[in-house]
Amino acid sequence: MSTLNWQWLALHELDSAALYAVLEARQQVFVLEQQCLYADIDGEDQRAYHLLGWNNDGGPRQLLAYLRCFAPGVTYPETVLGRVLTVQSARGKGLGRQLMAEGIRRAEQHFPGSVMRISAQWHLERFYGEFGFAKASDSYLEDGIPHIKMLRK
């Protein structure tokens, strides 16, 4: 299993190449692969921290995993993790688990003691459950995909 080089940055700290890689990955996964026509550029990135997982194989720099994190009180009372993704070419290698572990670690470091919230695609309930998230709502549609609210205390 390969490891990633991590960056945890506010939006203004991202260079143009990193920002482009983030927007490209989010478009590829959420808009094209999942066929969700929604406003990914939602005006919220400026208020979030961004966790970027870059390849660590000596080749050209490639973004393989990403999530964004909001401090408690910014969007909800809890710390919020969202836009969680692993690019298609990197799936099946355990990078999604590394991403969640690193995202939780960074969120706990920056916002100690805060409950974490995630709007999880329904079929990923067990995956997020492995990280201590518990179902906290009935299923609801978000961008045409069944989701559930999950909390981690």
FIBA-583468 format. One line per 3 residues: number of its first residue (from 1); their letters; for each residue x, y, z of C-alpha. Coordinates in Angstrom, 3 decimals, decimal comma, always signed. Last residue first. Example, Ala and Ser with C-alpha at 12.3 -4.5 7.8 and 13.67 -1.06 7.14 Angstrom:
<nodes>
2) SA) +13,670 -1,060 +7,140  +12,300 -4,500 +7,800
</nodes>
This chain:
<nodes>
153) KRL) -18,168 +11,910 +19,008  -18,462 +10,968 +15,342  -21,735 +11,858 +13,622
150) MKI) -23,392 +10,558 +10,437  -26,096 +12,178 +8,325  -27,373 +9,840 +5,667
147) HPI) -27,291 +10,094 +1,881  -29,267 +8,700 -1,082  -28,048 +10,265 -4,361
144) GDE) -30,144 +12,688 -6,475  -28,054 +15,742 -5,540  -28,748 +14,986 -1,879
141) LYS) -31,631 +12,601 -1,272  -32,383 +11,586 +2,293  -31,849 +8,412 +4,337
138) DSA) -32,879 +8,583 +7,973  -30,618 +10,422 +10,342  -27,779 +10,062 +12,864
135) KAF) -25,848 +7,024 +11,585  -22,651 +6,565 +13,558  -19,122 +7,661 +12,628
132) GFE) -16,355 +5,878 +14,533  -13,870 +5,476 +11,697  -15,052 +2,002 +10,664
129) GYF) -18,579 +3,464 +10,603  -17,465 +5,620 +7,686  -16,964 +2,480 +5,585
126) REL) -20,159 +0,854 +6,908  -22,291 +3,876 +5,949  -20,751 +4,092 +2,463
123) HWQ) -23,890 +2,894 +0,598  -25,885 +5,805 +2,050  -23,591 +8,488 +0,682
120) ASI) -22,365 +10,220 +3,767  -23,167 +13,713 +4,975  -20,429 +13,954 +7,577
117) RMV) -20,328 +15,436 +11,050  -17,560 +15,517 +13,618  -18,087 +16,254 +17,335
114) SGP) -15,503 +18,709 +18,609  -13,145 +17,820 +21,458  -10,069 +19,238 +19,764
111) FHQ) -10,654 +21,437 +16,692  -7,278 +21,791 +14,947  -5,684 +18,507 +16,064
108) EAR) -8,989 +16,625 +15,962  -9,598 +17,878 +12,413  -6,066 +16,895 +11,360
105) RIG) -6,380 +13,384 +12,781  -9,861 +12,921 +11,335  -8,657 +13,974 +7,892
102) EAM) -5,573 +11,759 +8,162  -7,623 +8,693 +9,079  -10,199 +9,505 +6,394
99) LQR) -7,553 +9,956 +3,699  -5,652 +6,823 +4,708  -8,886 +4,844 +4,495
96) GLG) -9,602 +6,282 +1,054  -6,024 +5,477 +0,027  -6,478 +1,765 +0,725
93) KGR) -5,294 +0,711 -2,740  -8,653 -0,120 -4,342  -9,005 +3,312 -5,886
90) ASQ) -6,061 +5,300 -7,248  -7,072 +5,596 -10,923  -10,614 +6,640 -9,931
87) VTL) -9,539 +9,608 -7,847  -10,178 +9,270 -4,118  -12,808 +11,554 -2,706
84) VRG) -14,323 +13,171 +0,376  -16,153 +16,388 -0,588  -17,029 +16,717 +3,089
81) LVT) -15,855 +16,709 +6,686  -17,738 +18,977 +9,079  -16,679 +19,981 +12,606
78) EPY) -19,943 +20,259 +14,517  -22,282 +23,223 +15,152  -22,994 +23,311 +11,416
75) TVG) -21,695 +25,432 +8,498  -18,993 +27,543 +10,189  -19,865 +26,675 +13,802
72) PAF) -17,283 +23,934 +14,224  -14,465 +24,342 +11,714  -15,127 +23,182 +8,170
69) CRL) -13,131 +20,439 +6,501  -12,509 +19,623 +2,861  -11,458 +16,280 +1,472
66) YAL) -8,968 +15,006 -1,094  -7,200 +11,952 -2,458  -5,004 +11,180 -5,484
63) LQR) -3,633 +14,582 -6,499  -0,755 +13,958 -8,913  +2,809 +15,285 -8,798
60) PGG) +4,873 +13,805 -11,635  +6,621 +10,609 -10,619  +8,643 +9,971 -7,463
57) DNN) +6,086 +7,560 -6,040  +4,562 +9,662 -3,255  +1,292 +10,680 -4,874
54) WGL) -0,448 +13,704 -3,367  -3,130 +13,714 -0,677  -4,790 +17,097 -0,293
51) LHY) -6,657 +18,139 +2,834  -8,446 +21,465 +2,374  -9,488 +23,732 +5,221
48) ARQ) -12,770 +25,503 +4,700  -14,245 +29,017 +4,727  -12,934 +30,014 +1,288
45) DEG) -14,206 +26,712 -0,112  -17,797 +27,656 +0,737  -18,764 +29,707 -2,313
42) DID) -20,390 +26,686 -3,947  -17,958 +25,687 -6,657  -19,433 +22,202 -6,801
39) AYL) -22,692 +23,628 -8,136  -24,684 +20,529 -9,026  -25,314 +18,250 -12,001
36) CQQ) -24,596 +14,899 -10,493  -23,495 +12,202 -12,954  -21,587 +10,235 -10,313
33) ELV) -18,559 +9,869 -12,571  -18,910 +13,295 -14,242  -20,090 +15,674 -11,503
30) FVQ) -18,825 +14,130 -8,270  -15,675 +12,296 -9,272  -14,340 +14,213 -12,281
27) QRA) -15,513 +17,616 -11,088  -14,035 +17,088 -7,624  -10,749 +15,900 -9,132
24) ELV) -10,523 +18,877 -11,537  -11,368 +21,379 -8,806  -8,695 +19,963 -6,514
21) AYL) -6,052 +19,727 -9,270  -6,746 +23,336 -10,348  -6,370 +24,508 -6,756
18) AAS) -3,076 +22,643 -6,470  -1,738 +24,152 -9,716  -2,866 +27,659 -8,696
15) DLE) -1,117 +27,520 -5,334  -3,233 +26,695 -2,309  -2,636 +28,945 +0,713
12) HLA) -5,671 +31,158 -0,005  -7,903 +28,084 +0,226  -6,742 +27,154 +3,721
9) LWQ) -4,284 +24,294 +3,748  -3,678 +20,782 +5,017  -1,139 +19,104 +2,684
6) WNL) -0,352 +15,405 +2,778  +2,201 +13,297 +0,894  +0,581 +9,920 +0,340
3) TSM) +1,412 +6,364 +1,265  +1,426 +3,343 -0,989  +0,000 +0,000 +0,000
</nodes>
